[in-house]
Amino acid sequence: MMKVGTPEKLIKTKLDTQVNFTWIVDAMCVYCSDSFGMPRVYKSFESVDYIIKEYVLCRPNDVSCIYGNYASDKFKIGYKNMTMDFLNVVSRGKKVEQSFYVGERKVYMDYFEGIDYGFYGTDYNGALGLGQRVNELRNDAPFFRRENSIIDYLYPKKVITVDLRENKKRMSLGFENTQDTTENILWVKTKPNSFKFDLKYIKIGDETFDLKGTEAVVNPKYENTFIYNEFVRPILVQATGMFFRCIDFKDIPPIVIGVEGGTIEINPGSHLKPGLLSCNSDIVSIGNNIEGSKNTWVFGETILKEYATIYDYENGRIGFAK
């Protein structure tokens, strides 16, 4: 939850660690309800602090198709007040595209998989971008300036803690919140300008599989965890007993994933659900449903049910604490 505008509007957003900008659907985006499944709560025309800086286009140099406004407004996130740049989606098209252009650069929204879009829609109004800032500052694409990121407003440390474990559901800005954790933080080095990190192996039951060349990112935007299809079936097989029913979770060993300096474990209760005829899992095939490289796994809330995750922007690392 955050408050935006003057007077303030309460806006509910997903957290997205793969983009460095925040986006919100505007009340003027009539078809956002259909395309995004989102209620249009934010009304930029009512905020006295709303300033349009430039137009964001659906296609390069096509001023007839405005996707949204690169704008600024007052934000209150937790106890922090700031004036921040963001993407305000005001598209008038009957179908809102899943990408837009800033200069010649194409940016993917990837909202269908990330915002729990279903028959009844969602109560989210956008996404709060927590990705690493881009170092490449371009005059032709000011939308990608550092000022898009809330990271510049954090103090004393450029750190965010996301804790979605049972009965927690909190985000801490500016410090490593290890409250209610019993183990030391497992720190894993991340790739430049992102929160991707290398995977070493995955252990499912008694079998261990090498993951050399595979990267992963932890993104709270997603409910599911997306991995190679070849590992999805073994996960379900070890959880399925006679007559295709789920076996008792206490008899299923955790999935173990090797990373730099240690391991991450996913217990069965964090990803398995009894189905009508068999077990269902929140760990699914990455396929073509996630924008980007197929060699990058995406850990969603499946991991976040197990660990508080700490995103350290200055030191280029991510921490896991139980």
C-alpha positions as CSV (number, residue, x, y, z in Angstrom):
1,M,0.0,0.0,0.0
2,M,1.1,3.6,-0.7
3,K,-0.5,7.0,-0.9
4,V,-0.2,9.0,-4.1
5,G,-1.2,12.6,-5.0
6,T,-2.6,15.6,-3.3
7,P,-5.2,14.9,-2.0
8,E,-3.9,11.4,-1.2
9,K,-5.2,8.3,-2.9
10,L,-4.6,4.9,-1.4
11,I,-2.9,2.7,-4.1
12,K,-2.2,-1.0,-3.8
13,T,0.7,-2.2,-5.9
14,K,2.6,-5.4,-6.5
15,L,6.4,-5.3,-5.8
16,D,8.5,-5.8,-9.0
17,T,12.3,-6.3,-8.6
18,Q,12.8,-6.6,-12.4
19,V,11.9,-3.1,-13.4
20,N,13.3,0.2,-11.9
21,F,10.2,2.3,-12.4
22,T,6.8,2.4,-10.8
23,W,3.6,2.4,-12.9
24,I,0.0,3.0,-12.0
25,V,-3.2,2.8,-14.0
26,D,-5.1,6.1,-14.3
27,A,-8.9,6.6,-14.1
28,M,-8.6,8.0,-17.7
29,C,-7.5,4.6,-18.9
30,V,-11.0,3.4,-19.6
31,Y,-10.1,-0.1,-20.9
32,C,-7.4,-0.8,-18.2
33,S,-10.2,-2.6,-16.3
34,D,-10.5,-5.1,-19.2
35,S,-6.8,-5.3,-20.2
36,F,-5.2,-5.2,-16.8
37,G,-8.1,-6.4,-14.7
38,M,-7.4,-3.5,-12.4
39,P,-9.6,-0.9,-10.7
40,R,-8.8,2.6,-11.8
41,V,-8.4,4.3,-8.5
42,Y,-5.7,7.0,-9.2
43,K,-7.1,10.2,-10.7
44,S,-4.2,12.3,-11.8
45,F,-6.5,15.2,-12.8
46,E,-7.4,15.6,-9.2
47,S,-3.9,15.9,-7.8
48,V,-2.5,19.4,-7.6
49,D,1.1,18.1,-7.6
50,Y,0.8,16.0,-10.7
51,I,3.2,17.1,-13.5
52,I,3.6,15.6,-17.0
53,K,7.2,15.5,-18.1
54,E,6.8,13.7,-21.4
55,Y,4.5,11.3,-23.3
56,V,5.2,7.6,-23.4
57,L,4.3,6.1,-26.8
58,C,2.8,2.7,-27.9
59,R,5.2,2.7,-30.9
60,P,8.3,4.6,-31.8
61,N,7.6,8.1,-32.9
62,D,3.9,7.5,-33.2
63,V,2.4,10.5,-31.3
64,S,-1.1,9.3,-32.3
65,C,-0.9,6.5,-29.7
66,I,-0.2,7.7,-26.2
67,Y,0.5,4.8,-23.8
68,G,0.9,6.9,-20.8
69,N,2.6,9.9,-19.2
70,Y,6.1,10.1,-17.7
71,A,5.0,12.2,-14.8
72,S,5.8,13.0,-11.2
73,D,3.6,13.3,-8.1
74,K,3.8,13.1,-4.3
75,F,4.3,9.6,-2.9
76,K,4.1,8.3,0.7
77,I,5.5,4.8,1.1
78,G,5.6,3.7,4.7
79,Y,7.0,6.7,6.7
80,K,8.8,8.2,3.7
81,N,7.5,11.1,1.7
82,M,8.9,11.9,-1.7
83,T,8.2,13.4,-5.1
84,M,8.9,10.7,-7.6
85,D,8.7,10.1,-11.3
86,F,6.5,7.2,-12.5
87,L,4.6,5.9,-15.5
88,N,0.9,6.8,-15.4
89,V,-0.9,4.6,-17.8
90,V,-3.6,6.6,-19.6
91,S,-4.0,4.6,-22.8
92,R,-7.3,5.2,-24.6
93,G,-7.0,2.0,-26.8
94,K,-9.6,-0.8,-26.4
95,K,-6.7,-3.2,-25.8
96,V,-3.8,-1.9,-23.7
97,E,-0.5,-3.2,-25.1
98,Q,1.9,-5.2,-22.9
99,S,4.8,-3.0,-24.0
100,F,5.6,0.6,-24.7
101,Y,8.5,2.6,-26.2
102,V,10.7,5.3,-24.7
103,G,12.7,6.6,-27.7
104,E,13.7,3.5,-29.6
105,R,13.7,1.3,-26.4
106,K,11.0,-1.2,-26.0
107,V,9.8,-1.9,-22.4
108,Y,7.7,-4.9,-21.5
109,M,5.0,-4.7,-18.8
110,D,4.4,-8.4,-18.4
111,Y,1.4,-7.7,-16.3
112,F,-0.9,-10.7,-17.0
113,E,1.4,-13.2,-15.3
114,G,2.5,-10.9,-12.6
115,I,-0.7,-9.2,-11.3
116,D,-3.0,-12.2,-10.6
117,Y,-5.2,-11.4,-13.5
118,G,-8.3,-13.6,-13.4
119,F,-12.0,-13.7,-14.1
120,Y,-12.8,-11.3,-11.2
121,G,-9.8,-9.1,-11.8
122,T,-7.5,-7.9,-9.1
123,D,-7.4,-5.2,-6.5
124,Y,-4.0,-4.0,-7.5
125,N,-3.5,-0.7,-9.3
126,G,0.0,-1.1,-10.6
127,A,3.5,-2.1,-9.6
128,L,6.2,-0.5,-7.4
129,G,9.5,-0.9,-9.2
130,L,12.3,-2.1,-6.9
131,G,14.8,-3.1,-9.6
132,Q,18.4,-1.9,-9.7
133,R,18.9,1.6,-11.2
134,V,20.2,1.7,-14.7
135,N,23.7,3.1,-15.0
136,E,23.2,4.1,-18.6
137,L,21.7,7.6,-18.6
138,R,20.4,8.6,-22.0
139,N,19.4,12.0,-23.2
140,D,17.0,10.5,-25.7
141,A,15.2,8.5,-23.0
142,P,15.0,10.5,-19.8
143,F,12.4,8.0,-18.5
144,F,15.3,5.8,-17.6
145,R,17.0,8.3,-15.3
146,R,17.9,7.3,-11.8
147,E,15.1,9.4,-10.4
148,N,12.6,6.7,-11.3
149,S,13.7,4.5,-8.5
150,I,12.7,4.8,-4.8
151,I,16.3,3.7,-4.0
152,D,17.5,7.2,-4.2
153,Y,15.2,8.1,-1.4
154,L,16.4,5.5,1.0
155,Y,18.6,6.2,4.0
156,P,20.8,5.5,5.8
157,K,21.3,2.3,3.7
158,K,20.2,1.5,0.1
159,V,18.5,-1.7,1.3
160,I,14.9,-3.1,1.1
161,T,13.7,-6.1,3.1
162,V,10.6,-8.0,1.8
163,D,9.2,-10.4,4.3
164,L,6.1,-12.4,3.2
165,R,6.4,-15.2,5.6
166,E,3.4,-16.4,7.5
167,N,1.8,-13.6,9.6
168,K,4.5,-11.1,8.5
169,K,3.6,-9.4,5.1
170,R,5.9,-6.4,5.4
171,M,8.4,-4.3,3.5
172,S,11.1,-2.4,5.3
173,L,12.9,0.5,3.6
174,G,16.4,1.5,4.4
175,F,17.5,-1.4,6.7
176,E,18.0,-5.1,7.0
177,N,14.9,-6.2,8.9
178,T,15.8,-9.6,10.4
179,Q,13.2,-9.5,13.1
180,D,11.8,-12.9,13.8
181,T,14.6,-14.7,12.0
182,T,16.7,-17.4,13.7
183,E,19.5,-17.9,11.2
184,N,22.3,-15.7,9.8
185,I,21.7,-14.0,6.5
186,L,22.8,-16.0,3.5
187,W,24.3,-13.3,1.1
188,V,24.4,-14.1,-2.6
189,K,26.3,-11.9,-5.1
190,T,24.1,-10.6,-7.9
191,K,24.8,-9.7,-11.5
192,P,25.6,-6.0,-12.5
193,N,22.5,-3.8,-12.6
194,S,20.1,-6.5,-11.6
195,F,19.2,-8.9,-8.8
196,K,19.9,-12.0,-10.9
197,F,22.3,-14.6,-9.3
198,D,23.8,-17.9,-10.3
199,L,22.4,-21.3,-9.4
200,K,24.6,-24.3,-8.9
201,Y,22.2,-27.3,-8.6
202,I,18.8,-28.4,-7.7
203,K,18.1,-31.5,-5.5
204,I,14.7,-33.1,-5.8
205,G,14.3,-36.1,-3.5
206,D,17.4,-38.2,-3.9
207,E,18.4,-36.8,-7.3
208,T,20.7,-33.8,-7.8
209,F,20.8,-31.9,-11.1
210,D,23.5,-29.6,-12.3
211,L,22.4,-26.0,-13.1
212,K,25.6,-24.5,-14.5
213,G,24.7,-21.5,-16.7
214,T,21.3,-20.9,-15.0
215,E,20.5,-17.7,-13.3
216,A,17.6,-16.8,-11.0
217,V,15.8,-13.7,-9.7
218,V,13.5,-13.4,-6.7
219,N,10.4,-11.3,-7.7
220,P,7.5,-10.8,-5.3
221,K,5.3,-9.8,-8.3
222,Y,4.7,-13.4,-9.1
223,E,2.8,-16.0,-7.1
224,N,4.3,-18.9,-8.9
225,T,8.0,-19.9,-9.3
226,F,9.1,-20.6,-12.9
227,I,11.8,-23.2,-13.6
228,Y,12.8,-25.5,-16.4
229,N,10.0,-27.8,-17.5
230,E,12.2,-30.9,-17.1
231,F,12.2,-30.4,-13.3
232,V,8.5,-29.8,-12.9
233,R,7.4,-33.4,-13.3
234,P,9.9,-34.9,-10.8
235,I,8.7,-32.4,-8.2
236,L,5.1,-33.6,-8.7
237,V,6.1,-37.3,-8.9
238,Q,7.8,-37.3,-5.5
239,A,4.7,-35.8,-4.0
240,T,2.2,-38.2,-5.5
241,G,1.3,-41.5,-4.0
242,M,-1.1,-44.3,-4.9
243,F,-4.2,-43.4,-6.8
244,F,-2.6,-40.1,-7.8
245,R,-3.3,-38.5,-4.4
246,C,-0.9,-36.2,-2.5
247,I,1.2,-38.0,0.1
248,D,1.6,-36.5,3.5
249,F,3.7,-33.4,3.3
250,K,5.9,-34.5,6.2
251,D,7.0,-37.4,4.1
252,I,8.2,-35.2,1.2
253,P,11.8,-33.8,1.5
254,P,12.4,-30.1,0.7
255,I,13.6,-29.0,-2.7
256,V,17.2,-27.9,-2.2
257,I,18.8,-25.3,-4.5
258,G,22.5,-24.6,-4.4
259,V,23.7,-21.0,-4.6
260,E,26.9,-19.2,-3.8
261,G,27.8,-19.8,-0.1
262,G,24.9,-22.1,0.8
263,T,21.5,-23.5,-0.1
264,I,17.9,-22.3,-0.4
265,E,15.2,-24.8,0.6
266,I,11.6,-24.9,-0.5
267,N,9.4,-27.0,1.9
268,P,6.4,-28.9,0.4
269,G,3.9,-26.8,2.2
270,S,5.2,-23.7,0.5
271,H,4.4,-24.9,-3.1
272,L,2.2,-28.0,-3.0
273,K,-1.6,-28.0,-2.8
274,P,-3.9,-31.1,-2.8
275,G,-5.8,-31.2,-6.1
276,L,-8.9,-33.2,-7.0
277,L,-6.9,-36.1,-8.6
278,S,-3.3,-35.2,-7.8
279,C,-1.0,-32.7,-6.2
280,N,-0.7,-29.2,-7.7
281,S,2.4,-27.1,-7.3
282,D,3.1,-23.4,-7.5
283,I,6.4,-24.4,-9.2
284,V,5.7,-24.4,-12.9
285,S,7.4,-24.4,-16.3
286,I,9.0,-21.1,-17.3
287,G,8.0,-21.8,-20.9
288,N,7.3,-18.6,-22.9
289,N,5.2,-16.9,-20.2
290,I,7.9,-14.8,-18.7
291,E,9.6,-12.0,-20.6
292,G,13.3,-12.5,-20.9
293,S,15.8,-15.3,-21.1
294,K,14.6,-18.9,-20.6
295,N,17.9,-19.4,-18.7
296,T,16.6,-17.2,-15.9
297,W,14.4,-18.8,-13.3
298,V,11.9,-16.6,-11.5
299,F,11.3,-17.3,-7.8
300,G,8.0,-15.8,-6.7
301,E,6.1,-16.0,-3.5
302,T,7.0,-19.7,-3.2
303,I,10.5,-18.7,-1.9
304,L,9.2,-15.6,0.0
305,K,7.0,-17.9,2.1
306,E,10.2,-19.4,3.4
307,Y,12.6,-16.5,3.7
308,A,12.8,-12.8,4.4
309,T,14.7,-11.4,1.4
310,I,17.0,-8.4,1.6
311,Y,17.9,-6.5,-1.5
312,D,21.2,-4.6,-1.1
313,Y,21.5,-2.1,-3.9
314,E,24.9,-0.6,-3.0
315,N,26.7,-3.9,-2.5
316,G,25.0,-5.8,-5.4
317,R,23.7,-8.8,-3.4
318,I,20.6,-10.4,-2.2
319,G,20.1,-12.0,1.3
320,F,18.0,-14.8,2.5
321,A,17.0,-15.1,6.2
322,K,14.8,-17.7,7.9
